[in-house]
Amino acid sequence: MKVIQQGTLKIVPGKMAEYMQLEEKRKAMSSRLGMPPERVYNCVSGDMAHTLVYEIEWDSLAVMETALEKMFADPERQAFVSKYDGLIVSHENEYYMPMP
């Protein structure tokens, strides 16, 4: 059963350009590790300035678990993650499954 992962990130004001530079490198790394493509949205109205929303569609929870285990075990990714320190205010993930 398909699963949609939706991540909401709040970026430190004034750090969006720096964050987006890191994202280009992270996306290449994610692709190398076999992660599915993601869609990225930015807020255009409301009080969510500096907010990005990511969506990833997974074929199943099992596929997601396997991919995330591989990603979290990758030494290059482990070294890279600390570069986001000071750029992200908060990061929340939600998971959705289709209604029957």
C-alpha positions in Angstrom: 0.0 0.0 0.0 1.4 3.4 -1.0 2.5 5.9 1.7 2.9 9.6 1.4 5.6 11.2 3.6 5.1 14.9 4.1 7.8 16.8 5.8 7.4 20.4 7.0 10.6 22.4 7.5 10.9 25.9 9.0 14.1 27.6 7.9 15.9 30.2 10.0 15.1 33.6 8.6 17.9 34.8 6.3 19.3 31.3 5.8 17.1 30.0 2.9 19.8 30.5 0.2 22.4 28.6 2.3 19.8 25.9 3.0 19.0 25.5 -0.7 22.7 25.2 -1.6 22.9 22.2 0.7 19.7 20.8 -0.7 21.2 20.4 -4.1 23.9 18.2 -2.6 21.5 16.3 -0.5 19.2 15.5 -3.4 22.1 14.1 -5.4 23.1 12.0 -2.4 19.5 10.8 -1.9 19.3 9.8 -5.6 22.5 7.9 -5.3 21.1 6.0 -2.3 17.9 5.0 -4.3 15.5 7.4 -2.6 12.3 8.2 -4.6 12.0 11.7 -6.1 10.4 14.3 -3.9 8.2 17.3 -4.6 9.0 20.5 -2.8 6.6 23.4 -2.1 7.1 26.8 -0.5 4.4 28.8 1.2 2.9 31.7 -0.8 0.5 33.0 1.8 -0.3 32.9 5.5 2.1 33.1 8.4 4.4 30.3 7.3 7.3 32.4 5.9 10.5 30.4 5.6 8.5 27.2 5.4 9.1 24.3 2.9 6.9 21.2 2.5 8.4 18.0 1.0 6.4 15.1 -0.3 7.7 11.7 -1.1 5.6 8.8 -2.3 6.7 5.3 -1.1 5.4 2.0 -2.5 4.9 0.7 1.0 6.0 1.2 4.6 8.5 -1.7 4.2 10.1 -0.1 1.2 10.4 3.2 3.1 11.9 1.5 6.1 14.6 -0.3 4.0 15.5 2.9 2.2 15.7 5.0 5.3 17.9 2.4 7.1 20.3 2.5 4.1 20.3 6.3 4.1 20.9 6.6 7.8 23.7 4.1 7.7 25.5 5.9 4.9 28.8 7.5 6.2 28.7 10.4 3.6 25.2 11.3 4.7 26.1 11.1 8.4 28.9 13.6 7.9 26.7 15.8 5.8 23.8 16.2 8.2 25.6 18.4 10.6 25.9 21.1 8.0 22.2 21.8 8.5 22.8 22.9 12.1 21.8 26.5 12.5 19.7 26.5 9.3 16.5 24.6 10.5 14.2 25.9 13.2 12.0 22.7 13.1 11.3 19.6 11.0 8.2 17.5 11.3 7.2 14.4 9.3 3.7 13.0 8.8 2.7 9.9 6.9 -0.5 9.3 5.0 -2.0 6.2 3.4 -4.9 6.1 0.9 -8.4 5.7 2.2 -10.0 2.4 1.3 
